[in-house]
């Protein structure tokens, strides 16, 4: 009788651990939720959603968090008229917050060029995101002093950058 009780309690504990593992691993970090809010900042502000409220709902797994499926997803509210012409896609959870584009930079206008790193990561989750200097036609990897800082540039997938004739910087190694 005692052995059966111990086995039953052990089974229940193992079951609870198995169920709680995926649930805990699916919860997003505050930084990931903040990155998503900032990637769609204009749309969120137009909808009257504050960053704090968005992060709270995102962490709780609320419906206010954008879906993680690229291409088929649409923003919650239409972007303002001054928004860039590139389609905004929801950001996937990132380990670090996205770097904002330099203040002096103009909005990227080419195909597959993004003003936010999180948007580029959503476009190419398996490819490396690079900062393409559109004047010099040279791209830089994350961690380089020029990553996200040149006046005329955009975040892009490495394959897209190479397809547009942008080459890697000679003094950098691929991460």
N, C-alpha and C positions, 0 to 999 in steps of 0.2 A: 504494500500500500504506500509506504513512504517512498519507495523507488519510483512508483508511478507519478506521485506528486512532484518529485524532483524533475523527472523527465518532462512532465507537462509544463512546469514553470520554465524550464530550460527552453522548450520549444516555443513558448510564448515570447520569451526574451529574444530568441534568435529571429522570430518573425517580426517583432517590433524593430529590431536593428535593421533588418533587410528592407523594411518599408520606410524607415526614417532616412536611410542613406541617400536614396535618389531624391527624396523631398528636400533634404538639406543641400544637396549638390546643385539642384535646379534653382535655388533662391539666388537672386542677383545681388551683387555687391552695390554699395552706395555709389561707388565710382562708376560702375557700369551704367547704373540708372541715370546718374548725372550726365554721363557722356551721351546717352540716348536723348536726354532732354535738350542738351546743348546742340546736338546734331539737327534737331528739329525746332530750334529755339523760336524762330519767327512764327511757325505754325502754332506752337504751344502758346506763345504770347497772344497771338490773334484769337485763340480759343479761350483765353483768360485762365490758362493753367499755370500756376506758379511752379517753380522748380521744386520747392519743398513738397508740395502736394503731389507732384508727379513722382518724385522719388519714393514717397510713402506708399503710393499705390503700386508702383513698380516692384518694390521690395516685398509687398504683401501678395504679389502675383495678381493684382487687380487687372481689370479689362482696359484700364487707361494706358497701359504700357503698349507700345506698338508691336505688331506681330514681327517675328524674326524671319519671315520668309521674304527674300529679296524679289524684285521685279513685279510680283503680283500685288504687293501691298500698296496702299494709297495713304497719303497723309490724312490725319483726322479732320483738318480744316484746310481749305485751299490756301496756298501761300499768297502773301501780299503781292501787289503789282510790281514792287521793286525787287522781288526775289530773283535769283539767277535763273536762267532758262533751263539748266540741267534738272532732271527729275530728282526729287529728294526721296531717298529710300531710308527705311528705318535702320538704325545702327545695330549691329550685333554687340553683345556684351564684350567690352574690351578690358584688358588687364590694367591699362593706364588711360587716363582721360585724354581725349584728343587735343592736339595742339591747335589753337586758333590760327587762322590765316593771318599774315602780317597786315597791320592796319593800312599800310600804303598800297597793298596789292589790289589790283582790280579783280573783279569777279571772273573766274575761269569761264571761258566761252566755248571752248572746244568740246568735242565728244569725249565722254568718259573722263572729264576733268572735274575735280571737286574742290570746294572751298574748305571742307572739313575732312579730317583724316577718317573719322568714323563713317562718313558716307562712302569713301573709297573702300574701306574695309568691308562694308556691306556689299559692294559691287563685286569684290574679288576676295572671298574669305580664304581661299587656298593660295592665292598669289601674294607676293610681297608688295606692300604699299610704298611708293616712293614719292619724293617731292621733285617735280619736274620744273626746272627753270626754263620758262618758255622763251626767254630771250636768247640764252646760250645753247639751248637744246641739249642740256646735260641734266641728268637726274641724280638725286642724292638719297642715301638710305637713312633710316631712322638712327639717331645717335650722332650724325654729322652736324657740324655747326651751321651748315647751310640748309638743313632739313626744316622746311616750313618758314624760312626767313627771307628768301629773296623777294624782290619787289614784284616781279612778274612770274608767277608760278602757280602750280596747282598740285593737289594730291592726286595720284593716279596709280593704277595697277601697273606693275612693271611691264607686263606683256603689252598693255595698251600704249605705254610710253614708247616702247621699242617700235611698235607698229606705226607710231606717228613720227618716227625718225629721231627720237630723243635717245641719247646714248648715256651709259653709266659714266660717272666721274672716274677718271683714270687713277686717282689716288685713294679710292675706296674699295673695300672688299665686300662681297655679297654677304649679308648676315646669315 
